[in-house]
Amino acid sequence: MEKINILIIEDDPDYAFLEKETLTDELDCSVRIVNSKLELKSEDIQFAHIILLDFNFPDATGAEILEDIRRETDVPVVIVTGNNELQTAVDTFKIGAADFLVKSPANLGMLPHIVKQNLQKFKDEQKLKREIKEKESLNTKIETLNQVLTTLAHYINNSTTTIYGYAQLCGNGSAELERCKKLSDVCIRETNKITFVLEELENLINTSSIKTTEYVNIPDAMFAIEENITAKMKEFDKNGS
């Protein structure tokens, strides 16, 4: 397990010292102590893997400091409180506290366990969030692929249906040579359409813009592919290529 960075925000220097000694005796950790809201800096918050937060300060409440913390990080914050502040401390769960501990000699010894427990819970939650995001990304990619393939199938099916129908007319023994030539030209043009669509797809897949598209922007890339192919197909038909 990596070294744990613990931030203690506590206005009582003696109690903060006891917390630090208790933690360093049992955990491989680095502890930083801040004694007030005024002293608290962004670099202190960013330093921490977990924060132990007293509830009452001369210049702020624990809830106010917690709101500041939550604007910068989602690491676990354990509220450390006196008995007379218990309900108020519990209310901080609504704004993002992970746990709380009532100050007492007996509970002080529980700090290392609470730190490890909340860090593990946080890691498990982060892992679950990553798995959900990966699943959503996979679903998005599958939907994208389905949409692109549907678009391609539409153009290819139109061309192959035309080719098949015109080939049947050419196969009719009563067809005139000039008419067969005209039908043959249409078949060739529709075949060129199929080749064009497939080549266009390959070009789009190989462009850097598609390669570097982030998962959240895949729908935009999908629509770009469809719009690009649709526009070029209209140009293709107009030019009679």
Secondary structure, 3 states (H helix, E strand, C coil): CCCEEEEEECCCHHHHHHHHHHHHHHCCEEEEEECCCCCCCHHHHHHCCEEEEECEECCEEHHHHHHHHHCCCCCCEEEEECHHHHHHHHHHHHHCCCEEEECCHHHHCCHHHHHHHHHHHHHHHHHHHHHHHHHHHHHHHHHHHHHHHHHHHHHHHHHHHHHHHHHHHHHCCCCCHHHHHHHHHHHHHHHHHHHHHHHHHHHHHHCHHHHCCCHHHHHHHHHHHHHHHHHHHHHHHHHCC
